[in-house]
């Protein structure tokens, strides 16, 4: 399944961590410039997180979300509650 990215103009587009919808200050300072000491987002890490979320959604759709991908054993609910993207028990 190929994932497409939502347009930032969409009201349902994902926000950066800590950002609030309609808040320009969450991303830029009052001058409209990015914060000078802010490091750029790690796009590789974001892509990996999105891939993990998509894999979890695919497992939910396949009814295998609660099953260890390697052993086939059930993943305890407590594990899934603390780490919902886990694939191993």
C-alpha positions as CSV (number, residue, x, y, z in Angstrom):
1,X,0.0,0.0,0.0
2,X,1.5,3.3,-1.0
3,X,1.1,6.2,1.4
4,X,0.4,9.7,0.2
5,X,1.2,12.8,2.2
6,X,-1.6,15.2,3.1
7,X,-1.3,18.8,2.0
8,X,-0.4,21.3,4.7
9,X,-3.4,23.4,3.6
10,X,-5.8,20.6,4.6
11,X,-7.4,21.1,8.0
12,X,-6.7,17.5,8.8
13,X,-3.0,17.6,7.8
14,X,-0.6,16.3,10.5
15,X,1.2,18.9,12.7
16,X,4.7,18.9,14.0
17,X,5.1,17.7,17.6
18,X,3.9,20.5,20.0
19,X,2.3,22.6,17.2
20,X,-1.2,23.8,17.5
21,X,-3.5,24.2,14.5
22,X,-3.7,27.9,13.4
23,X,-0.6,28.8,15.4
24,X,2.3,30.2,13.3
25,X,4.4,30.7,16.4
26,X,4.5,27.0,16.9
27,X,6.8,26.8,13.9
28,X,8.4,30.3,13.5
29,X,9.3,33.1,15.8
30,X,7.6,36.5,15.8
31,X,9.7,37.7,12.9
32,X,8.4,34.9,10.7
33,X,11.8,33.3,10.7
34,X,12.6,29.8,12.0
35,X,14.2,29.8,15.4
36,X,17.9,30.3,14.8
37,X,19.0,27.5,17.2
38,X,16.4,25.0,16.1
39,X,17.8,22.0,14.3
40,X,16.0,20.9,11.1
41,X,13.5,18.0,11.6
42,X,15.0,14.5,11.1
43,X,13.0,13.5,8.0
44,X,14.4,10.0,8.0
45,X,13.2,9.4,11.6
46,X,9.8,10.9,10.7
47,X,9.5,8.6,7.6
48,X,10.4,5.6,9.8
49,X,7.7,6.6,12.3
50,X,5.2,6.9,9.5
51,X,6.2,3.5,8.1
52,X,5.7,1.9,11.6
53,X,2.3,3.5,12.0
54,X,1.3,2.3,8.5
55,X,2.5,-1.2,9.4
56,X,0.4,-1.2,12.6
57,X,-2.6,0.0,10.6
58,X,-2.0,-2.8,8.0
59,X,-1.8,-5.4,10.8
60,X,-5.0,-4.0,12.3
61,X,-6.7,-4.4,8.9
62,X,-5.3,-7.9,8.6
63,X,-6.4,-8.8,12.2
64,X,-2.7,-9.7,13.1
65,X,-2.0,-6.6,15.2
66,X,-2.1,-8.6,18.4
67,X,0.3,-11.3,17.1
68,X,4.1,-11.4,17.2
69,X,5.3,-11.3,13.6
70,X,8.1,-13.9,14.2
71,X,6.7,-16.3,16.7
72,X,3.0,-16.0,16.1
73,X,2.4,-15.7,19.8
74,X,0.0,-13.2,21.3
75,X,1.5,-9.8,22.2
76,X,0.3,-8.9,25.7
77,X,-2.2,-6.0,25.9
78,X,0.1,-4.3,28.4
79,X,2.9,-4.2,25.9
80,X,0.7,-2.8,23.1
81,X,-0.7,-0.2,25.5
82,X,2.8,1.1,26.2
83,X,4.2,0.6,22.7
84,X,1.4,0.4,20.2
85,X,3.8,0.1,17.2
86,X,5.5,-3.0,18.5
87,X,5.7,-6.0,16.3
88,X,7.3,-8.4,18.7
89,X,6.2,-9.7,22.2
